[in-house]
Amino acid sequence: MRIRSVAALFVLCVPALSSGQAAKNPPPRPALFVDATAKSGITFVHQSGASAEKRMVETFGSGVAWIDYDNDGFPDLYFVNGAPGTAHALYRNNRDGTFTDVTRQAGVSGEGAGANAYKTGVAVGDYDNNGYLDLYVTAFGPNVLYRNNGDGTFRDVTSAAGVAGGPSEWSTSTGFLDFDRDGDLDLYVVNYLDYRLNDSPYCGLRKPGYRMYCLPTLFDGTADRLFRNNGDGTFADVSRQSGIANPAGKGLGISICDFDQDGDPDIYIANDMVRNFLYRNNGNGTFEDVAYGAGVGFDLNGKPQAGMGTDCADYNGDGRPDIFVTNFSEELNTLYENQGGGIFEDVSTKAGLGSGYVPLGFGTKLFDFDNDGDLDLHVTNGHVIDNIKLYQPTLTYAQKDLLYENVGGRFRDVSLQSGPALQRERIGRGLAVADFDNDGHLDVVITSVGQRPTLLRNQGVQGGNWILIRARGRKSNAFGLGATVKVETSEGRQVQEVNNVASYLSSNDIRLHFGLGKAKIIGRIDVLWPSGVRQVLNGVAVNQILLIEEP
Amino acid sequence: MTHTCVCIAVVLAGTGAFGPASLPVAAQSGAGQASIEERLTRVRADLFSRAEHLTEDIQELKAILAVDPRSAEAHLLLGIGYRTLGTAELMGEAVAELRQALELNPDFVPARFYLARMYLDLGRATRAREELEAGLVRVPNNPQFLALLGEAERQLKKPGRSVELIRQALRADESFAEARYYLGLALFDLGRRDEAIRELEQVVQSGPRMADAYLNLGIAYLEAGRFDKALQTLSQGTGIDPSRPDVRIQLARAYRSKGLLGKADEQLTRAMPRVTASLASPFAQHQQLEFDFYLEQGFLRLQQGRLDAAGKALRKALAIDPSDERTKPLQDRLRARQAGDRR
């Protein structure tokens, strides 16, 4: 299926909702998500390189990306593999619920340069504006940029582009963004610890079997990197001059939103056991860390948490992007509500997120899984210490996910009611969201340390109308990253930014999804492109994939 | 942005042991506004003198950083504040603040000093040495930097070099009690026990409220067979900090050495290491403590003639660290006693 332009809107058929059956004893609610991994043909198994030396990098896992690399309108899947010498996997979406491994022909196995690194995160973006999405893979070691040639193959252009980063840096999450709004995508790379594989200290008790992965307090943080796109296939490292090179950071997660709604993207970094950063974009090529003033560096008690994954989006429908961060076990996952004026409030408890206290959260996404017009929440969990049970018998390495339904701005934990797929324990790390079967319901893929990933297909049991929006920039970057889209229906107004950067080590579908509830038509879609161009569409049909092109 | 010249008192934050020390360096801060400077001055004075206001000081520093996120001095003071609070969960944040202070102002020598201290707290002597050596380029012959570098060298198993550096510090400031304490430790490591005792006695005579000085002098007395002095010194140590199980374990050892087995048992009971549930806790220290406890318990039970209990304690110590040579005398004596009983 090819996506057509806004001039030729079309409607996809949505499976009819089961009607009737209003029996006296209604049947149990069908599972919200089903495990579609086996049927999908995905056979990838993550390899962590777990060793007796308990090198920390082994337990932090690797990410996953949704990338429509062949522009056929169906998101494909790219899995990053961890241990040195292992191969990544690119799966082409066969448009029938199955996938085909095309890694070799695409040339993205990662077995060439950088093969000896531990690979971690992945970003997706069209850095050269050729209309095809490229891949950037981070590592403990040199990172790799794969340029999409547009013919189903990629080329490693890292060296020419100058984005390898430090040869022994431990890079984690990453994302493309147009921070200077010059129409091409820049690249932010989150870095974690100053860690040396050959100098891995012994941590934990010296009893046999008790050696454990070290805590980050034993190591220094390392500064992140920001690469500015020069527009000619090369990048300049502007980390220092832009103000984001803070060596205090122990970054694992990144989310990007225009928090102050001044038209340029700001950056939030989730740090592990040190405070988080909020880099306000000054609009002149520099950033200022305003976390102290904004109240997003610490928890409610003013203590730093062990931040892992993060997302930002407007969870309460007030038009302002909020911030969600997953944290260590025995810490609450944190929801910072954007109050406007550069101030956030920690509303984690108030918003009903208490069940996140025990598990250790990693990948996460705010998305509307029931198409009712507000953003729900998924968190995948898994401890970092494989023998944690020896130290804390109540905790386990593998843990269950958490699924929260947004009910009027408060989250309700629906993990137990959402089907057996949500009851399985995994060592969850990466998580990414896309409507891979284009049925209007957002699906989820999750990576696990040393295990097969899980593809959760959303059965759409709760119905609700929807729209998927693919932005195509002209003056702005080709996929419209950073564009703000407001959708107005009879059910209310929603605001989202075109932004695939969130979660942990992972990249989401670049298309925007809006659940529309019972709305039959979208009264108005208002797009503010990164270029500053405004665009308004009126009377747009629901239940379609809409391509909006920048005028 | 104007740079204001600010003198930072390098006090022994976190211990309060030896009172204020000299000012090592004049440093430049990033605070640009007078009002912020006044607030920093207030916090600085408070932080170095009234530990009970720590929470408020930390809040104030965060408020200052909300206004001026690039104030190197605010980051420094916040790092010191976190360190003074002393909770394991804030150690990483303390390091982070100090590193950010240095990132904002690489010439900010006090930040380097406190960062080195933090690294030593965390058992990272190599990184401490790097910071101290970098600092000494800016403030050559500064006694505080020299003494701390000496301690870093000692922890890196170079006691000879340690003694040399600390003596250099003491030449610059003979009354520098902290340096003398480090000198005692280094001399002890060199096997010069009597000299070590003399240095540590000088330190203790100055009356520091620091249990470590009493603990180490007590251990030195025990090694020298001066059990009465050991008992007296270690008892003073438990008086200063009754919550320190390591001091109680050594006190039990002193009582046992004097043949006062009941009192030794009492101290060991009070020293019983608690298994901590927090993963942020320093496992290495906890492990050492647990090992020392079971080792001492093994010797005590042996001396009490409770061979089975001694064997059990020994097995517990060996399970924690089978390679620790200190279990060997206990093993030998236990074996000999068991053989004797069989005969």
Interface residues (C-beta under 8 A of the other chain):
Chain A: C203 G204 L205 R206 K207 P208 L215 P216 T217 L218 D220 G221 A223 A245 N246 P247 A248 G249 K250 M273 V274 R275 E288 D289 V290 A291 Y292 G293 G302 K303 P304 I385 Y391 Q392
Chain B: I58 Q59 K62 A63 L65 A66 V67 P69 R70 A88 E89 L90 M91 G92 E93 V95 A96 E97 R99 Q100 E103 L122 R124 R127 A277 L279 A280 F283 H286 Q287 A319 I320 D321
